[in-house]
Structures are given as structure tokens and as C-alpha cells.
Amino acid sequence: MDPLTVLKTMWTHKWVTIPLVLITVLACAYGLLWAPRSYESRATFALAMPSVPSEEQLQDDPELAAKNADNPYLRWRDTSLLAQVVIARVNSTEVGEKLEERGLASEFELMPPDGTSSGMMNLTVEGATPEVATETVAFLSEEFTRIMREVQKINEADDLYLIEALPISGPTPAQEVFSSRLRFTAILGVAGMVLLFGAVSLAESIAASRRRTRPAPADAAADRHEFLADDPIIDAVPGYRSPLEDRVFADATTGPHTVGR
């Protein structure tokens, strides 16, 4: 169906189209101007490997050599494994319940920067208010540091052998996420258009059904004039007689007659 036909059909059912178009426009205006907002705050961390003592230092310092160096995450050359473990723990149900208890935001993302696999971690939080967003970043930053220390302490390694999370920035001042407003408005617009085309299609189906059941004008006229010339009128239409029917009716009641010239 070409656009011109669609517009013509919509105009044919304008009493359905116009109200739904107005409702959709008002809904989109509400989405842009008054819908709930989302605010975003961020924090960035650097994962720093510990300065492990050399063999010479351990031999020269028996006290240093006595410290527990059993940190399983130091067996890898980078911090990628530790980062994956901490991300999984921060995204756990336990942390989610803590956020809910404190009335903080539950929408957050903790991951390395795009294009890297280790060394840096970005924390992004979306909240309903600027305060909620920044408070959630602060809380998750503490949880990130606590969990990272906890998983490395599984074998009670000394602090000297722990990978550290160094805060680089954040929590940053919360900024409104304009894309969330546009996304909400787009959802309202799409829903309105679906409702509009559905209503117009239903109205067109009802109109087509009525056209199929209504007798055509030509057939009605044929029914009115259909009768037998040699017999009395057998099927007159109430309220209507053609001139020829008048003559047949007169012949049937008073007998044949001729009109003088």
C-alpha cells in the first residue's frame, strides 16, 4: 500500500485518526518535558600490581621473607583475572540487596574501558536523582575495594602482596542522561503509532463489512420496477408506483380503457 493510499484511508476515518494523533503528540510532549529523568555518575580505578621484593631483599631481610606471599592472583602477569572475579562479585545478588536496603540505584556497569582488558576499571551508575547516582557510586566504590581485598586474602596473604585499587576519578557530578528521555519518548511514539494504525485498520474493516451487506442502488431500482405486464401488480413497493404501474392498476380495477386524443 502506497503512502498516498494510507493517508487517504486515515483521512476517511478522521474521527478515529485525529484523536489518536493528538493523544500520541501529547504523550511524546510529556515524555520530553515531564517524564522521569535519569542521572549518571562515574568513577575510575587503576589496578596496581604490588612491588614484590626481590630474592636478594628476602635473603637480606628475614622479617620480610617471613611474610605470607600466597596471593593466588599474582600468578597471572596482569590483573585481568582479578578484575573478572571482582566484577562478578559486585554484580551478585548480595550487593543488589544492599543497594535496595539503602534505597540506592540498581542500574550500574562495572567493566574495563573499551579496547582494554586490564589495568583500569570504569564504574557507571544511573539513578533517578543526582544524589542517588553519586551516593551509589560512592557505595559501589567501597564495595569494589572491599571485595578486591577480600578475594586476595583467601590464603591470608600479607598486604605487601595485594593488588591495590587506586581511585583515579569520581564520583563525578551527576549529569542528566538525555538519551533516556529520548528513549522513553520514542517508546510512547511507537506505541501511539501502533495504536493508530490498529484502530484505522479496524475502522476500515468495519466499513468494508457494511458495504458488503448493503444492497446496491441498481439492484434496488430493478426490484422496484420488476413486475409481470399481463397480471395484476404482485409486488408493489410501498409508497412508490411508476406510471406504467398506474396504468396496469387502472386496467385491473376498472377494465381496459383508452385515452382519447
C-alpha positions in Angstrom: 0.0 0.0 0.0 1.5 3.3 -1.1 1.7 6.3 1.3 -1.0 8.3 -0.5 -3.5 5.4 -0.1 -2.6 5.2 3.6 -3.2 8.9 4.1 -6.4 8.7 2.2 -7.6 5.8 4.3 -6.7 7.7 7.5 -8.5 10.8 6.4 -11.6 8.7 5.5 -11.6 7.7 9.2 -10.6 11.1 10.5 -12.8 10.8 13.6 -10.6 7.9 14.6 -7.3 9.3 13.3 -7.4 12.8 14.7 -8.0 11.9 18.4 -5.3 9.3 18.4 -2.8 11.6 16.7 -3.4 14.2 19.3 -3.0 11.7 22.1 0.3 10.5 20.6 1.6 14.0 20.3 0.6 14.9 23.8 2.3 11.7 25.1 5.5 12.5 23.3 5.4 16.0 24.7 5.0 14.6 28.2 8.0 12.2 27.6 10.2 15.1 26.5 9.1 17.6 29.2 7.8 15.9 32.3 8.8 12.2 32.2 11.1 10.8 34.9 14.7 11.7 34.4 17.9 9.6 34.8 21.2 10.9 36.0 24.7 9.4 35.5 27.7 9.4 37.7 31.1 7.8 37.1 34.3 6.6 38.9 37.5 5.2 37.5 40.1 3.0 39.2 43.6 1.7 38.4 44.6 -1.7 39.5 48.2 -1.5 40.6 50.4 -4.6 41.0 52.3 -4.8 44.3 56.0 -4.1 44.4 57.2 -7.7 45.2 60.5 -7.9 47.0 63.4 -9.4 45.1 65.2 -12.6 46.1 68.1 -10.5 47.4 65.9 -8.4 49.5 64.2 -11.5 51.0 67.6 -13.0 51.8 68.8 -9.8 53.5 65.6 -9.3 55.5 64.4 -12.4 57.3 61.3 -10.5 58.7 60.3 -9.6 55.1 60.9 -13.2 54.0 58.6 -14.4 56.8 55.5 -12.5 55.4 52.9 -14.6 53.7 53.2 -14.0 49.9 50.4 -16.5 48.9 48.2 -14.3 46.8 46.8 -16.6 44.0 46.1 -13.6 41.7 49.8 -12.8 41.5 50.4 -16.0 39.5 49.0 -14.1 36.4 51.0 -11.5 34.7 48.2 -8.9 34.7 45.1 -8.1 36.7 42.5 -9.4 34.2 41.5 -12.5 36.3 41.1 -10.4 39.5 39.0 -7.9 37.6 36.7 -10.6 36.3 36.3 -12.0 39.8 35.5 -8.6 41.4 33.1 -7.7 38.6 31.2 -11.0 39.2 31.0 -10.3 43.0 29.9 -6.7 42.6 27.1 -7.9 40.3 26.0 -10.5 42.7 22.6 -10.7 44.5 24.3 -9.8 47.8 25.4 -6.4 46.6 22.0 -5.9 44.9 20.2 -6.4 48.2 22.5 -3.9 49.9 21.7 -1.3 47.3 18.0 -2.0 47.7 18.2 -1.7 51.5 19.9 1.7 51.2 17.5 3.0 48.6 20.3 3.3 46.0 20.3 2.8 42.3 20.4 -0.7 40.9 21.4 0.1 37.4 25.2 0.2 37.1 28.0 -1.1 35.0 31.5 -2.1 36.1 33.9 -3.0 33.4 37.3 -2.2 31.9 37.5 0.7 29.4 36.7 -0.2 25.8 39.6 -1.7 24.0 41.5 -2.8 27.2 41.5 -6.0 29.2 43.2 -5.0 32.4 44.7 -2.2 34.5 41.7 0.1 34.6 38.1 -0.2 35.7 35.2 2.1 35.0 32.1 2.3 37.2 29.0 4.0 35.7 25.7 4.4 37.6 22.3 5.7 36.5 20.0 7.0 39.2 16.6 8.7 39.5 18.2 11.8 41.1 21.7 13.3 41.1 22.1 12.5 44.8 21.1 8.8 44.3 23.6 8.4 41.4 26.6 9.9 43.3 25.8 8.0 46.5 25.5 4.8 44.6 28.9 5.4 43.0 30.5 6.1 46.4 28.9 2.9 47.9 30.0 0.7 45.0 33.5 2.1 45.1 33.8 1.0 48.7 32.3 -2.4 47.8 34.8 -2.7 44.9 37.8 -2.0 47.2 36.5 -4.3 49.9 35.7 -7.3 47.6 39.1 -6.9 45.8 40.9 -7.1 49.1 38.7 -10.0 50.4 39.3 -12.3 47.4 43.1 -11.8 47.6 43.1 -12.6 51.3 41.7 -16.1 50.7 45.1 -17.5 51.8 45.8 -14.7 54.3 48.4 -13.1 52.1 50.2 -10.1 53.6 49.1 -6.6 52.5 52.5 -6.2 50.9 51.4 -8.8 48.2 48.0 -7.4 47.4 46.9 -5.7 44.2 45.5 -2.3 45.0 42.6 -0.3 43.6 43.8 3.3 43.1 40.9 5.8 42.6 41.6 7.9 39.5 38.4 10.0 39.5 34.9 10.1 40.9 32.3 10.1 42.0 31.8 12.7 39.2 28.9 15.2 39.5 25.8 13.6 38.2 24.7 14.6 34.7 21.3 14.0 33.2 21.2 11.2 30.6 19.3 12.8 27.8 19.2 9.6 25.8 16.9 8.0 28.5 14.4 10.8 27.9 14.5 10.3 24.1 14.2 6.5 24.6 11.1 7.0 26.7 9.6 9.4 24.2 10.3 7.0 21.3 8.6 4.2 23.1 5.5 6.4 23.6 5.6 7.5 19.9 5.9 3.9 18.6 3.0 2.7 20.9 0.8 5.6 19.7 1.5 4.8 16.0 0.8 1.1 16.5 -2.5 2.0 18.3 -3.4 4.5 15.5 -2.8 2.0 12.6 -4.6 -0.7 14.5 -7.6 1.5 15.1 -7.7 2.7 11.5 -7.5 -0.9 10.2 -10.3 -1.9 12.5 -12.5 1.0 11.3 -11.7 0.2 7.7 -12.7 -3.5 8.2 -16.0 -2.5 9.8 -16.7 -0.1 6.9 -15.9 -2.8 4.3 -18.2 -5.2 6.1 -21.0 -2.8 6.0 -20.5 -2.1 2.3 -20.7 -5.8 1.5 -24.0 -6.3 3.4 -25.7 -3.2 2.0 -27.8 -3.7 -1.3 -26.5 -1.9 -4.4 -28.7 1.0 -5.7 -29.1 -0.5 -9.1 -30.4 -3.8 -7.7 -32.9 -1.9 -5.6 -34.2 0.0 -8.6 -34.6 -3.2 -10.6 -36.6 -4.7 -7.7 -39.0 -1.7 -7.7 -39.7 -1.9 -11.5 -39.9 -5.7 -11.8 -43.5 -7.0 -12.4 -45.5 -9.0 -15.0 -47.3 -7.0 -17.7 -50.2 -9.5 -18.2 -51.0 -9.9 -14.5 -52.1 -7.6 -11.7 -49.4 -5.9 -9.7 -47.9 -8.6 -7.5 -45.0 -6.9 -5.8 -45.5 -3.2 -5.4 -43.0 -1.2 -3.3 -44.8 0.7 -0.6 -45.1 4.4 -1.3 -44.0 4.2 -4.9 -45.6 3.4 -8.3 -44.3 4.1 -11.7 -46.6 5.5 -14.5 -46.7 2.1 -16.1 -47.8 0.5 -12.8 -50.6 3.1 -12.6 -52.0 2.0 -16.0 -51.8 -1.7 -15.0 -53.6 -0.9 -11.7 -56.3 1.0 -13.5 -56.9 -1.8 -16.0 -57.2 -4.3 -13.2 -59.8 -2.3 -11.3 -62.0 -0.6 -13.9 -61.2 -2.6 -17.0 -59.3 -1.7 -20.1 -59.8 1.8 -21.4 -58.2 4.0 -23.9 -57.2 7.6 -23.6 -58.8 9.8 -26.3 -56.7 12.1 -28.3 
